[in-house]
Amino acid sequence: MELLELVEDPLDLENREAYYIGTLSPSLNVTDTKLSRNDVVKLRTEAETGAPLEDLCTKYNLTMKYLKEILRGGRWKS
């Protein structure tokens, strides 16, 4: 593990992480999730029935940004 940058503003964390992942293309990203198709179906169903997004992030070990990408179809389109 290596510190790449100290980010002062917590609102910048996801953007800076995305920058380094895109730039360095690490072989291991400890925040990466491995969701099955079944997990995504369950997640979307729970979201559609009104489950709080924060709870879904915790349950499926996702960042809010990643969860929103899944829900809008930016990831796991099928």
N, C-alpha and C positions, 0 to 999 in steps of 0.2 A: 504494500500500500504506500502511496506517495501523495503528499499534499501538493496540489498544483497551484492553488490560489486561495487566499483568505478573502472570503466575500463578506463584506461588512453589512450589507443590506439583505435581510432574509428574502425579500421579494425578488432579488436577483439570482437566487440559488439555482432554480430550475433552468433559467436561461444559460447560466455559466456551465452547468452540468451538460446541457445539450451541446454547447459549444465544444467542450472538451471531448465528449463522446464522438461528435462529428469530425473533429479535427484529428484526434489520436486513434480513433477506431480500436479501442481496447478489446482484447480478447475476452476479458471478464469485466462485467459491470455488475457489481454487487446489488444494485437496485433493480436490475432486470428481473422481470417476472416471467414465469412460464405458465401461461394460462392455457388450459385445454379449450377446445371448442365448447364443451359442456359447461365449463366455468363461465365462458363469455355469455352463453345463452342464459344461465342462471343470473349472472350479474345484470344483464339487460332487463330481464324479467323483474328482478327486484327493484331496479331503478324506475321502471315503468309503473310499478305499483306503489311508488312513493317512498322507498327506503332512502334515508338520508345519505347523501353522497359521501359524507365523512365516514359513516359506518361502513359503506362499501369499500372505501379506500383501506380501512383497517382490516376488514374481513379478507380482502383479496390481496393485501400487501401491495397497494398501488399508490402512486402519487395522484393528487387531484388532476394534474395536467394529463397524465396517462389515462386515467379513468374517463375524462371528458373526451379524449381522442377516441377511445373505444366507443363511447356512447354516440358520438357524432359520425362514426364510420371511418375515421381516419386510420384506425387500426382494426383488424379483425372484421373486415367488411362482410365476410360470408358467415 
